[in-house]
Amino acid sequence: MNETIDVQLKHRTIREFKSNPIPEDTFQTLMDVAMRTPSSRGIQNASIIRIKDQAKREKLAEIGGQEYVAHAPEYLLFIADLARGAAILEEMGLFPQSAATIDTFQEAFTDAVLMVQNVVVAAESLGLGANILGNILNDPKAVVTAIGLPPYTFPVLGLTLGYPSEEPQLKPRMPKEFRVMTDTYVRPDSYLEALKDYDAQMREYYDLRNKGRREDRFTSQIFQKLGKVRNRRASLLDDIESQGFLMHP
């Protein structure tokens, strides 16, 4: 065991932060970590927008449906960024949109996700807390408008950072054998039977998001969250294309 792994094993989402700001040198260290994140083909097609304008923060909080994120010491927006590559191609007299294909979008999206995780690990190692926000994809067009994102860019994840003012329980995870396999995919005869112990653990877990109420069983959450078609983001492909990406060959 080392300190980094110990931090990772204790990861908890922090939603409430103390009011004191993150020192600027600490913040810039986190940005240095972000810049060293692996990047597909070395093209570095992910960027970060530090949201300091309160009106923009409140708009992002409204889009995500979580009012409290507007008051975090830091709000970062991670974006897939092919605008840079497109501009370079244009300066070279080439067709800029060739930089923004379904392949490059996938690479940039992945780069941004990896960057978020790298920053989170670094932040937690410095005593900070973090909350990764996928809810910005509730309405990508509204995010694009609110932040003024140019063509060939797309929002991927938000991230709030600060010093924790809460100590949530460590959320239970299902046993490794259901998610770590060797050579081929393996599944039990019955997940409902195999996950009974994990369901019991989840029912003992208190989620601060729900005013300290107990969580439902994991298998019940699967029914609630995956048992019916989710249409909220059904137009996501259209939203991506509206930013100039060629999502079809």
PyRosetta script that sets phi, psi and omega in degrees:
from pyrosetta import init, pose_from_sequence

init()
pose = pose_from_sequence("MNETIDVQLKHRTIREFKSNPIPEDTFQTLMDVAMRTPSSRGIQNASIIRIKDQAKREKLAEIGGQEYVAHAPEYLLFIADLARGAAILEEMGLFPQSAATIDTFQEAFTDAVLMVQNVVVAAESLGLGANILGNILNDPKAVVTAIGLPPYTFPVLGLTLGYPSEEPQLKPRMPKEFRVMTDTYVRPDSYLEALKDYDAQMREYYDLRNKGRREDRFTSQIFQKLGKVRNRRASLLDDIESQGFLMHP")
pose.set_psi(1, 140.2)
pose.set_omega(1, 171.6)
pose.set_phi(2, -131.0)
pose.set_psi(2, 175.6)
pose.set_omega(2, -173.1)
pose.set_phi(3, -63.4)
pose.set_psi(3, -38.6)
pose.set_omega(3, -179.4)
pose.set_phi(4, -63.1)
pose.set_psi(4, -47.8)
pose.set_omega(4, 180.0)
pose.set_phi(5, -64.4)
pose.set_psi(5, -38.3)
pose.set_omega(5, 178.2)
pose.set_phi(6, -59.8)
pose.set_psi(6, -42.3)
pose.set_omega(6, 177.2)
pose.set_phi(7, -62.5)
pose.set_psi(7, -44.2)
pose.set_omega(7, -178.5)
pose.set_phi(8, -64.6)
pose.set_psi(8, -38.9)
pose.set_omega(8, -179.1)
pose.set_phi(9, -70.9)
pose.set_psi(9, -17.3)
pose.set_omega(9, 179.8)
pose.set_phi(10, -102.5)
pose.set_psi(10, 13.7)
pose.set_omega(10, -176.6)
pose.set_phi(11, -58.6)
pose.set_psi(11, 131.4)
pose.set_omega(11, 173.0)
pose.set_phi(12, -139.4)
pose.set_psi(12, 143.3)
pose.set_omega(12, 175.0)
pose.set_phi(13, -73.6)
pose.set_psi(13, 129.5)
pose.set_omega(13, 178.9)
pose.set_phi(14, -110.3)
pose.set_psi(14, 123.7)
pose.set_omega(14, -177.2)
pose.set_phi(15, -109.6)
pose.set_psi(15, -19.1)
pose.set_omega(15, 179.4)
pose.set_phi(16, -118.7)
pose.set_psi(16, 130.0)
pose.set_omega(16, -174.8)
pose.set_phi(17, -122.2)
pose.set_psi(17, 154.9)
pose.set_omega(17, 170.8)
pose.set_phi(18, -67.2)
pose.set_psi(18, 159.2)
pose.set_omega(18, -175.5)
pose.set_phi(19, -77.4)
pose.set_psi(19, -19.7)
pose.set_omega(19, -176.3)
pose.set_phi(20, -66.7)
pose.set_psi(20, 138.7)
pose.set_omega(20, -175.6)
pose.set_phi(21, -74.8)
pose.set_psi(21, 162.0)
pose.set_omega(21, 172.4)
pose.set_phi(22, -78.3)
pose.set_psi(22, 128.6)
pose.set_omega(22, 177.8)
pose.set_phi(23, -55.3)
pose.set_psi(23, 142.9)
pose.set_omega(23, -174.4)
pose.set_phi(24, -61.7)
pose.set_psi(24, -37.0)
pose.set_omega(24, 179.6)
pose.set_phi(25, -66.8)
pose.set_psi(25, -34.0)
pose.set_omega(25, 175.4)
pose.set_phi(26, -65.7)
pose.set_psi(26, -43.9)
pose.set_omega(26, 179.2)
pose.set_phi(27, -60.8)
pose.set_psi(27, -44.2)
pose.set_omega(27, -178.8)
pose.set_phi(28, -66.3)
pose.set_psi(28, -31.3)
pose.set_omega(28, 173.8)
pose.set_phi(29, -62.7)
pose.set_psi(29, -40.9)
pose.set_omega(29, 177.1)
pose.set_phi(30, -63.1)
pose.set_psi(30, -37.0)
pose.set_omega(30, 178.0)
pose.set_phi(31, -69.3)
pose.set_psi(31, -33.8)
pose.set_omega(31, 174.7)
pose.set_phi(32, -62.8)
pose.set_psi(32, -40.9)
pose.set_omega(32, 176.2)
pose.set_phi(33, -61.2)
pose.set_psi(33, -43.8)
pose.set_omega(33, 179.5)
pose.set_phi(34, -58.3)
pose.set_psi(34, -42.0)
pose.set_omega(34, -178.0)
pose.set_phi(35, -66.9)
pose.set_psi(35, -24.2)
pose.set_omega(35, -179.3)
pose.set_phi(36, -90.3)
pose.set_psi(36, 3.3)
pose.set_omega(36, 178.9)
pose.set_phi(37, -65.2)
pose.set_psi(37, 140.3)
pose.set_omega(37, 176.5)
pose.set_phi(38, -54.0)
pose.set_psi(38, 145.4)
pose.set_omega(38, -177.9)
pose.set_phi(39, -135.9)
pose.set_psi(39, 133.5)
pose.set_omega(39, -178.8)
pose.set_phi(40, -58.9)
pose.set_psi(40, 125.2)
pose.set_omega(40, -179.6)
pose.set_phi(41, 59.3)
pose.set_psi(41, 11.0)
pose.set_omega(41, 178.8)
pose.set_phi(42, 69.9)
pose.set_psi(42, 16.4)
pose.set_omega(42, -174.3)
pose.set_phi(43, -84.9)
pose.set_psi(43, -17.0)
pose.set_omega(43, 174.0)
pose.set_phi(44, 59.0)
pose.set_psi(44, 56.2)
pose.set_omega(44, -174.4)
pose.set_phi(45, -94.8)
pose.set_psi(45, 30.3)
pose.set_omega(45, 172.6)
pose.set_phi(46, -127.7)
pose.set_psi(46, 143.0)
pose.set_omega(46, -179.9)
pose.set_phi(47, -135.7)
pose.set_psi(47, 168.6)
pose.set_omega(47, -177.7)
pose.set_phi(48, -125.8)
pose.set_psi(48, 136.3)
pose.set_omega(48, 172.9)
pose.set_phi(49, -115.7)
pose.set_psi(49, 119.1)
pose.set_omega(49, 178.4)
pose.set_phi(50, -83.5)
pose.set_psi(50, 115.2)
pose.set_omega(50, -175.2)
pose.set_phi(51, -92.7)
pose.set_psi(51, 107.9)
pose.set_omega(51, 179.4)
pose.set_phi(52, -109.3)
pose.set_psi(52, -25.2)
pose.set_omega(52, 179.1)
pose.set_phi(53, -66.6)
pose.set_psi(53, 121.5)
pose.set_omega(53, -174.1)
pose.set_phi(54, -64.6)
pose.set_psi(54, -35.7)
pose.set_omega(54, 179.7)
pose.set_phi(55, -63.7)
pose.set_psi(55, -39.9)
pose.set_omega(55, 177.9)
pose.set_phi(56, -68.2)
pose.set_psi(56, -39.1)
pose.set_omega(56, 177.0)
pose.set_phi(57, -59.6)
pose.set_psi(57, -45.1)
pose.set_omega(57, -178.3)
pose.set_phi(58, -66.1)
pose.set_psi(58, -34.8)
pose.set_omega(58, 177.1)
pose.set_phi(59, -66.7)
pose.set_psi(59, -42.8)
pose.set_omega(59, 177.7)
pose.set_phi(60, -64.3)
pose.set_psi(60, -37.4)
pose.set_omega(60, 177.2)
pose.set_phi(61, -64.7)
pose.set_psi(61, -38.9)
pose.set_omega(61, 178.0)
pose.set_phi(62, -65.2)
pose.set_psi(62, -44.8)
pose.set_omega(62, 179.1)
pose.set_phi(63, -60.7)
pose.set_psi(63, -41.8)
pose.set_omega(63, -178.4)
pose.set_phi(64, -80.1)
pose.set_psi(64, -13.3)
pose.set_omega(64, 179.2)
pose.set_phi(65, 74.2)
pose.set_psi(65, 23.6)
pose.set_omega(65, 179.5)
pose.set_phi(66, -134.6)
pose.set_psi(66, 95.2)
pose.set_omega(66, -173.0)
pose.set_phi(67, -59.1)
pose.set_psi(67, -35.2)
pose.set_omega(67, -172.5)
pose.set_phi(68, -66.6)
pose.set_psi(68, -21.4)
pose.set_omega(68, -177.3)
pose.set_phi(69, -67.7)
pose.set_psi(69, -18.2)
pose.set_omega(69, -179.6)
pose.set_phi(70, -69.9)
pose.set_psi(70, -14.9)
pose.set_omega(70, -174.4)
pose.set_phi(71, -109.3)
pose.set_psi(71, 7.6)
pose.set_omega(71, 177.9)
pose.set_phi(72, -68.5)
pose.set_psi(72, 148.8)
pose.set_omega(72, 178.1)
pose.set_phi(73, -56.2)
pose.set_psi(73, -37.1)
pose.set_omega(73, 177.8)
pose.set_phi(74, -134.1)
pose.set_psi(74, 135.9)
pose.set_omega(74, 172.1)
pose.set_phi(75, -124.6)
pose.set_psi(75, 118.9)
pose.set_omega(75, 180.0)
pose.set_phi(76, -114.3)
pose.set_psi(76, 137.2)
pose.set_omega(76, 174.9)
pose.set_phi(77, -111.6)
pose.set_psi(77, 119.8)
pose.set_omega(77, 179.3)
pose.set_phi(78, -97.8)
pose.set_psi(78, 130.2)
pose.set_omega(78, -174.2)
pose.set_phi(79, -128.0)
pose.set_psi(79, 148.6)
pose.set_omega(79, 164.8)
pose.set_phi(80, -74.5)
pose.set_psi(80, 127.4)
pose.set_omega(80, -169.3)
pose.set_phi(81, -130.0)
pose.set_psi(81, 92.6)
pose.set_omega(81, 172.8)
pose.set_phi(82, -100.5)
pose.set_psi(82, 0.8)
pose.set_omega(82, 179.0)
pose.set_phi(83, -62.6)
pose.set_psi(83, -34.7)
pose.set_omega(83, 179.5)
pose.set_phi(84, -65.1)
pose.set_psi(84, -48.8)
pose.set_omega(84, 179.7)
pose.set_phi(85, -63.1)
pose.set_psi(85, -39.3)
pose.set_omega(85, 178.7)
pose.set_phi(86, -63.2)
pose.set_psi(86, -40.6)
pose.set_omega(86, -180.0)
pose.set_phi(87, -65.3)
pose.set_psi(87, -39.4)
pose.set_omega(87, 179.1)
pose.set_phi(88, -64.3)
pose.set_psi(88, -43.1)
pose.set_omega(88, 178.0)
pose.set_phi(89, -61.9)
pose.set_psi(89, -41.5)
pose.set_omega(89, -179.2)
pose.set_phi(90, -63.6)
pose.set_psi(90, -41.0)
pose.set_omega(90, 178.3)
pose.set_phi(91, -63.5)
pose.set_psi(91, -25.7)
pose.set_omega(91, 179.4)
pose.set_phi(92, -88.6)
pose.set_psi(92, 4.0)
pose.set_omega(92, 179.2)
pose.set_phi(93, 80.7)
pose.set_psi(93, 21.0)
pose.set_omega(93, -178.6)
pose.set_phi(94, -107.9)
pose.set_psi(94, 174.0)
pose.set_omega(94, -177.3)
pose.set_phi(95, -78.0)
pose.set_psi(95, 113.5)
pose.set_omega(95, -173.0)
pose.set_phi(96, -64.9)
pose.set_psi(96, -34.4)
pose.set_omega(96, -174.2)
pose.set_phi(97, -68.7)
pose.set_psi(97, -14.3)
pose.set_omega(97, 177.3)
pose.set_phi(98, -66.0)
pose.set_psi(98, -14.1)
pose.set_omega(98, 175.9)
pose.set_phi(99, -78.7)
pose.set_psi(99, -14.6)
pose.set_omega(99, -170.4)
pose.set_phi(100, -118.8)
pose.set_psi(100, 66.7)
pose.set_omega(100, 178.6)
pose.set_phi(101, -100.7)
pose.set_psi(101, 174.5)
pose.set_omega(101, 176.9)
pose.set_phi(102, -60.8)
pose.set_psi(102, -32.9)
pose.set_omega(102, 179.1)
pose.set_phi(103, -68.1)
pose.set_psi(103, -48.0)
pose.set_omega(103, -178.9)
pose.set_phi(104, -69.6)
pose.set_psi(104, -32.0)
pose.set_omega(104, 176.0)
pose.set_phi(105, -61.9)
pose.set_psi(105, -45.9)
pose.set_omega(105, 179.7)
pose.set_phi(106, -60.8)
pose.set_psi(106, -41.4)
pose.set_omega(106, 178.6)
pose.set_phi(107, -63.8)
pose.set_psi(107, -45.0)
pose.set_omega(107, -177.9)
pose.set_phi(108, -67.1)
pose.set_psi(108, -40.4)
pose.set_omega(108, 178.9)
pose.set_phi(109, -61.8)
pose.set_psi(109, -45.2)
pose.set_omega(109, 178.7)
pose.set_phi(110, -63.7)
pose.set_psi(110, -43.0)
pose.set_omega(110, 177.6)
pose.set_phi(111, -56.2)
pose.set_psi(111, -43.0)
pose.set_omega(111, -178.5)
pose.set_phi(112, -65.7)
pose.set_psi(112, -41.1)
pose.set_omega(112, 179.2)
pose.set_phi(113, -63.9)
pose.set_psi(113, -44.8)
pose.set_omega(113, 178.0)
pose.set_phi(114, -60.9)
pose.set_psi(114, -39.1)
pose.set_omega(114, 179.9)
pose.set_phi(115, -62.8)
pose.set_psi(115, -42.6)
pose.set_omega(115, 177.5)
pose.set_phi(116, -57.1)
pose.set_psi(116, -50.2)
pose.set_omega(116, -176.9)
pose.set_phi(117, -63.8)
pose.set_psi(117, -38.5)
pose.set_omega(117, 178.4)
pose.set_phi(118, -61.9)
pose.set_psi(118, -43.2)
pose.set_omega(118, 179.2)
pose.set_phi(119, -65.6)
pose.set_psi(119, -39.7)
pose.set_omega(119, -179.8)
pose.set_phi(120, -62.0)
pose.set_psi(120, -46.8)
pose.set_omega(120, 179.5)
pose.set_phi(121, -60.5)
pose.set_psi(121, -44.9)
pose.set_omega(121, 179.5)
pose.set_phi(122, -63.4)
pose.set_psi(122, -43.6)
pose.set_omega(122, -178.9)
pose.set_phi(123, -62.3)
pose.set_psi(123, -44.9)
pose.set_omega(123, -178.9)
pose.set_phi(124, -66.8)
pose.set_psi(124, -31.0)
pose.set_omega(124, 177.7)
pose.set_phi(125, -67.8)
pose.set_psi(125, -18.7)
pose.set_omega(125, 179.2)
pose.set_phi(126, -100.1)
pose.set_psi(126, 11.1)
pose.set_omega(126, 178.3)
pose.set_phi(127, 86.0)
pose.set_psi(127, 8.8)
pose.set_omega(127, 177.4)
pose.set_phi(128, -89.1)
pose.set_psi(128, 162.5)
pose.set_omega(128, 172.5)
pose.set_phi(129, -112.8)
pose.set_psi(129, 161.8)
pose.set_omega(129, -175.3)
pose.set_phi(130, -144.8)
pose.set_psi(130, 152.9)
pose.set_omega(130, 175.2)
pose.set_phi(131, -137.7)
pose.set_psi(131, 112.9)
pose.set_omega(131, 178.8)
pose.set_phi(132, -83.2)
pose.set_psi(132, 130.6)
pose.set_omega(132, -171.6)
pose.set_phi(133, -115.0)
pose.set_psi(133, 98.4)
pose.set_omega(133, 173.1)
pose.set_phi(134, -81.6)
pose.set_psi(134, -9.7)
pose.set_omega(134, -174.4)
pose.set_phi(135, -71.7)
pose.set_psi(135, -6.4)
pose.set_omega(135, 175.3)
pose.set_phi(136, -65.9)
pose.set_psi(136, -17.5)
pose.set_omega(136, 178.0)
pose.set_phi(137, -84.1)
pose.set_psi(137, 3.8)
pose.set_omega(137, 171.5)
pose.set_phi(138, -58.4)
pose.set_psi(138, -35.6)
pose.set_omega(138, -179.2)
pose.set_phi(139, -152.2)
pose.set_psi(139, 79.0)
pose.set_omega(139, -177.4)
pose.set_phi(140, -58.0)
pose.set_psi(140, -37.3)
pose.set_omega(140, -179.4)
pose.set_phi(141, -62.5)
pose.set_psi(141, -37.4)
pose.set_omega(141, 178.6)
pose.set_phi(142, -66.8)
pose.set_psi(142, -36.2)
pose.set_omega(142, 176.6)
pose.set_phi(143, -65.6)
pose.set_psi(143, -45.4)
pose.set_omega(143, 178.7)
pose.set_phi(144, -56.3)
pose.set_psi(144, -45.1)
pose.set_omega(144, -179.1)
pose.set_phi(145, -67.8)
pose.set_psi(145, -45.7)
pose.set_omega(145, -175.9)
pose.set_phi(146, -63.2)
pose.set_psi(146, -38.1)
pose.set_omega(146, -175.6)
pose.set_phi(147, -95.4)
pose.set_psi(147, -15.2)
pose.set_omega(147, -178.5)
pose.set_phi(148, 74.6)
pose.set_psi(148, 42.4)
pose.set_omega(148, -179.0)
pose.set_phi(149, -73.7)
pose.set_psi(149, 136.1)
pose.set_omega(149, -178.9)
pose.set_phi(150, -80.6)
pose.set_psi(150, 169.9)
pose.set_omega(150, 172.3)
pose.set_phi(151, -55.6)
pose.set_psi(151, 154.0)
pose.set_omega(151, 179.4)
pose.set_phi(152, 70.7)
pose.set_psi(152, 19.2)
pose.set_omega(152, 169.9)
pose.set_phi(153, -127.5)
pose.set_psi(153, 161.4)
pose.set_omega(153, 179.7)
pose.set_phi(154, -158.3)
pose.set_psi(154, 136.4)
pose.set_omega(154, 178.0)
pose.set_phi(155, -68.6)
pose.set_psi(155, 139.4)
pose.set_omega(155, -178.7)
pose.set_phi(156, -115.7)
pose.set_psi(156, -57.9)
pose.set_omega(156, -180.0)
pose.set_phi(157, -147.1)
pose.set_psi(157, 150.7)
pose.set_omega(157, 167.8)
pose.set_phi(158, -101.9)
pose.set_psi(158, 163.0)
pose.set_omega(158, 178.3)
pose.set_phi(159, -150.2)
pose.set_psi(159, 124.8)
pose.set_omega(159, 172.0)
pose.set_phi(160, -104.9)
pose.set_psi(160, 144.4)
pose.set_omega(160, -177.2)
pose.set_phi(161, -136.2)
pose.set_psi(161, 150.6)
pose.set_omega(161, 174.9)
pose.set_phi(162, 171.4)
pose.set_psi(162, -178.6)
pose.set_omega(162, 176.2)
pose.set_phi(163, -84.3)
pose.set_psi(163, 127.0)
pose.set_omega(163, -173.4)
pose.set_phi(164, -61.4)
pose.set_psi(164, 141.0)
pose.set_omega(164, 171.2)
pose.set_phi(165, -118.1)
pose.set_psi(165, 16.5)
pose.set_omega(165, 177.1)
pose.set_phi(166, -143.3)
pose.set_psi(166, 159.4)
pose.set_omega(166, 178.6)
pose.set_phi(167, -129.8)
pose.set_psi(167, 77.1)
pose.set_omega(167, 179.6)
pose.set_phi(168, -67.3)
pose.set_psi(168, 156.6)
pose.set_omega(168, 175.0)
pose.set_phi(169, -62.5)
pose.set_psi(169, 156.1)
pose.set_omega(169, 172.2)
pose.set_phi(170, -75.1)
pose.set_psi(170, 118.9)
pose.set_omega(170, -174.9)
pose.set_phi(171, -71.0)
pose.set_psi(171, 130.6)
pose.set_omega(171, -179.7)
pose.set_phi(172, -62.0)
pose.set_psi(172, 144.6)
pose.set_omega(172, 173.3)
pose.set_phi(173, -116.9)
pose.set_psi(173, 149.1)
pose.set_omega(173, 179.8)
pose.set_phi(174, -67.3)
pose.set_psi(174, 154.5)
pose.set_omega(174, -179.6)
pose.set_phi(175, -55.1)
pose.set_psi(175, 147.0)
pose.set_omega(175, -175.0)
pose.set_phi(176, -58.2)
pose.set_psi(176, -32.6)
pose.set_omega(176, -173.4)
pose.set_phi(177, -61.8)
pose.set_psi(177, -17.4)
pose.set_omega(177, 177.9)
pose.set_phi(178, -85.5)
pose.set_psi(178, -11.0)
pose.set_omega(178, -175.4)
pose.set_phi(179, -129.2)
pose.set_psi(179, -12.1)
pose.set_omega(179, 178.6)
pose.set_phi(180, -117.6)
pose.set_psi(180, 116.4)
pose.set_omega(180, -173.4)
pose.set_phi(181, -127.3)
pose.set_psi(181, 167.4)
pose.set_omega(181, -179.7)
pose.set_phi(182, -124.4)
pose.set_psi(182, 123.6)
pose.set_omega(182, 171.8)
pose.set_phi(183, 72.6)
pose.set_psi(183, -32.6)
pose.set_omega(183, -178.3)
pose.set_phi(184, -156.3)
pose.set_psi(184, 169.4)
pose.set_omega(184, 179.8)
pose.set_phi(185, -77.2)
pose.set_psi(185, 134.0)
pose.set_omega(185, -178.5)
pose.set_phi(186, -127.2)
pose.set_psi(186, 138.5)
pose.set_omega(186, 176.9)
pose.set_phi(187, -142.0)
pose.set_psi(187, 150.1)
pose.set_omega(187, 178.6)
pose.set_phi(188, -73.8)
pose.set_psi(188, 167.2)
pose.set_omega(188, 177.3)
pose.set_phi(189, -63.1)
pose.set_psi(189, -35.0)
pose.set_omega(189, -179.6)
pose.set_phi(190, -143.4)
pose.set_psi(190, 115.8)
pose.set_omega(190, 175.6)
pose.set_phi(191, -67.9)
pose.set_psi(191, -37.1)
pose.set_omega(191, -179.3)
pose.set_phi(192, -59.7)
pose.set_psi(192, -37.5)
pose.set_omega(192, 177.8)
pose.set_phi(193, -76.5)
pose.set_psi(193, -45.6)
pose.set_omega(193, -174.8)
pose.set_phi(194, -66.9)
pose.set_psi(194, -27.0)
pose.set_omega(194, -176.0)
pose.set_phi(195, -99.2)
pose.set_psi(195, 15.1)
pose.set_omega(195, -178.2)
pose.set_phi(196, -59.7)
pose.set_psi(196, -44.1)
pose.set_omega(196, -179.4)
pose.set_phi(197, -65.4)
pose.set_psi(197, -40.0)
pose.set_omega(197, 178.8)
pose.set_phi(198, -66.7)
pose.set_psi(198, -38.7)
pose.set_omega(198, 175.6)
pose.set_phi(199, -57.9)
pose.set_psi(199, -41.5)
pose.set_omega(199, 179.7)
pose.set_phi(200, -64.8)
pose.set_psi(200, -40.0)
pose.set_omega(200, 177.6)
pose.set_phi(201, -62.9)
pose.set_psi(201, -42.4)
pose.set_omega(201, -179.0)
pose.set_phi(202, -64.7)
pose.set_psi(202, -33.6)
pose.set_omega(202, -179.8)
pose.set_phi(203, -71.4)
pose.set_psi(203, -16.4)
pose.set_omega(203, 177.2)
pose.set_phi(204, -92.6)
pose.set_psi(204, -6.1)
pose.set_omega(204, -176.3)
pose.set_phi(205, -87.6)
pose.set_psi(205, 133.2)
pose.set_omega(205, 177.4)
pose.set_phi(206, -99.3)
pose.set_psi(206, 126.8)
pose.set_omega(206, 179.7)
pose.set_phi(207, -104.2)
pose.set_psi(207, 117.3)
pose.set_omega(207, -177.8)
pose.set_phi(208, -64.4)
pose.set_psi(208, -23.1)
pose.set_omega(208, 177.8)
pose.set_phi(209, -62.2)
pose.set_psi(209, -30.0)
pose.set_omega(209, -176.5)
pose.set_phi(210, -101.7)
pose.set_psi(210, 36.6)
pose.set_omega(210, 177.3)
pose.set_phi(211, 57.4)
pose.set_psi(211, 39.3)
pose.set_omega(211, 174.7)
pose.set_phi(212, 77.0)
pose.set_psi(212, 12.3)
pose.set_omega(212, 178.7)
pose.set_phi(213, -77.7)
pose.set_psi(213, 158.2)
pose.set_omega(213, 176.3)
pose.set_phi(214, -69.1)
pose.set_psi(214, 150.5)
pose.set_omega(214, 174.4)
pose.set_phi(215, -76.1)
pose.set_psi(215, 156.7)
pose.set_omega(215, 171.8)
pose.set_phi(216, -80.0)
pose.set_psi(216, 167.9)
pose.set_omega(216, 175.8)
pose.set_phi(217, -57.9)
pose.set_psi(217, 150.0)
pose.set_omega(217, 179.6)
pose.set_phi(218, -60.4)
pose.set_psi(218, -45.9)
pose.set_omega(218, -178.0)
pose.set_phi(219, -64.2)
pose.set_psi(219, -31.2)
pose.set_omega(219, 175.6)
pose.set_phi(220, -69.4)
pose.set_psi(220, -35.4)
pose.set_omega(220, 176.8)
pose.set_phi(221, -64.7)
pose.set_psi(221, -37.4)
pose.set_omega(221, 176.2)
pose.set_phi(222, -58.3)
pose.set_psi(222, -44.5)
pose.set_omega(222, 178.7)
pose.set_phi(223, -62.1)
pose.set_psi(223, -45.5)
pose.set_omega(223, -176.8)
pose.set_phi(224, -66.9)
pose.set_psi(224, -37.3)
pose.set_omega(224, -172.4)
pose.set_phi(225, -96.3)
pose.set_psi(225, -26.6)
pose.set_omega(225, -176.6)
pose.set_phi(226, -119.0)
pose.set_psi(226, -5.8)
pose.set_omega(226, -173.5)
pose.set_phi(227, -75.8)
pose.set_psi(227, -11.8)
pose.set_omega(227, 176.1)
pose.set_phi(228, -138.5)
pose.set_psi(228, 154.0)
pose.set_omega(228, -176.6)
pose.set_phi(229, -63.9)
pose.set_psi(229, 133.0)
pose.set_omega(229, 179.2)
pose.set_phi(230, -99.1)
pose.set_psi(230, 114.6)
pose.set_omega(230, -174.9)
pose.set_phi(231, -97.4)
pose.set_psi(231, -4.0)
pose.set_omega(231, -173.6)
pose.set_phi(232, -58.3)
pose.set_psi(232, -33.5)
pose.set_omega(232, -177.7)
pose.set_phi(233, -117.1)
pose.set_psi(233, 27.3)
pose.set_omega(233, -176.6)
pose.set_phi(234, -65.2)
pose.set_psi(234, -24.6)
pose.set_omega(234, -178.0)
pose.set_phi(235, -94.1)
pose.set_psi(235, 16.3)
pose.set_omega(235, -174.2)
pose.set_phi(236, -58.8)
pose.set_psi(236, -41.2)
pose.set_omega(236, 179.7)
pose.set_phi(237, -62.3)
pose.set_psi(237, -41.2)
pose.set_omega(237, 177.0)
pose.set_phi(238, -63.1)
pose.set_psi(238, -38.3)
pose.set_omega(238, 179.1)
pose.set_phi(239, -63.4)
pose.set_psi(239, -40.5)
pose.set_omega(239, 178.9)
pose.set_phi(240, -65.3)
pose.set_psi(240, -44.6)
pose.set_omega(240, 179.8)
pose.set_phi(241, -63.8)
pose.set_psi(241, -32.8)
pose.set_omega(241, -179.4)
pose.set_phi(242, -67.0)
pose.set_psi(242, -16.2)
pose.set_omega(242, 176.3)
pose.set_phi(243, -91.8)
pose.set_psi(243, 7.7)
pose.set_omega(243, 173.1)
pose.set_phi(244, 100.2)
pose.set_psi(244, 1.1)
pose.set_omega(244, -178.3)
pose.set_phi(245, -80.5)
pose.set_psi(245, 138.8)
pose.set_omega(245, 177.9)
pose.set_phi(246, -88.8)
pose.set_psi(246, 92.6)
pose.set_omega(246, -173.4)
pose.set_phi(247, -87.1)
pose.set_psi(247, -2.1)
pose.set_omega(247, 176.2)
pose.set_phi(248, -126.2)
pose.set_psi(248, 142.2)
pose.set_omega(248, 179.6)
pose.set_phi(249, -57.6)
pose.dump_pdb("model.pdb")
